[in-house]
């Protein structure tokens, strides 16, 4: 039974978590490269946020938004 759990440990540490170990080793050389994916996700979040704000502005300018208290059916 111990070999089964040792096998699971080996699989996670050497196969599934290998990209994270590579990023941890890369951080010692270059912090910017190690956090590259974080910067990509932050950029995607900002683009989505500003797109959402643009769409809200379009609906507000056309007077299509509902601002009354019962705007949602669950209220």
C-alpha positions in Angstrom: 0.0 0.0 0.0 2.9 2.3 0.7 4.2 1.9 -2.9 0.8 3.1 -4.2 1.0 6.4 -2.3 4.7 6.7 -3.2 3.7 6.4 -6.8 1.1 9.1 -6.4 3.7 11.3 -4.8 6.2 10.7 -7.6 3.6 11.4 -10.3 2.5 14.7 -8.8 6.0 15.9 -7.9 7.8 15.0 -11.1 5.0 15.1 -13.8 2.2 17.4 -12.8 4.1 20.0 -10.8 7.2 20.1 -13.2 6.1 23.5 -14.8 5.8 25.1 -11.3 9.3 23.8 -10.4 10.6 25.2 -13.6 9.1 28.6 -12.8 10.5 28.5 -9.3 14.0 27.8 -10.7 13.5 30.5 -13.4 12.6 33.1 -10.7 16.1 33.0 -9.4 17.4 34.2 -12.8 14.6 36.5 -14.0 11.6 37.6 -12.0 9.9 39.1 -15.1 10.0 35.9 -17.1 8.9 33.8 -14.1 5.8 36.0 -13.8 5.1 36.2 -17.5 1.8 34.2 -17.2 0.6 36.4 -14.3 1.2 39.5 -16.5 -0.8 37.9 -19.3 -3.7 37.1 -17.0 -3.6 40.6 -15.6 -3.7 42.0 -19.1 -6.7 39.8 -20.1 -8.5 41.0 -17.0 -7.9 44.7 -17.8 -9.1 44.2 -21.4 -12.3 42.4 -20.2 -12.9 45.0 -17.6 -12.6 48.0 -20.0 -14.7 46.2 -22.6 -17.4 45.7 -19.9 -17.3 49.4 -19.0 -17.6 50.3 -22.7 -20.7 48.2 -23.0 -22.2 49.7 -19.9 -21.6 53.2 -21.3 -23.3 52.2 -24.6 -26.4 51.0 -22.8 -26.4 54.1 -20.5 -26.1 56.4 -23.5 -29.0 54.7 -25.3 -31.2 54.7 -22.1 -31.6 51.0 -22.3 -30.4 50.2 -18.7 -32.9 49.6 -16.0 -32.0 51.4 -12.8 -35.2 50.9 -10.8 -35.2 48.7 -7.7 -37.0 45.8 -9.4 -34.6 45.5 -12.3 -34.2 41.8 -11.5 -36.9 39.3 -11.2 -35.7 37.9 -8.0 -36.1 41.2 -6.3 
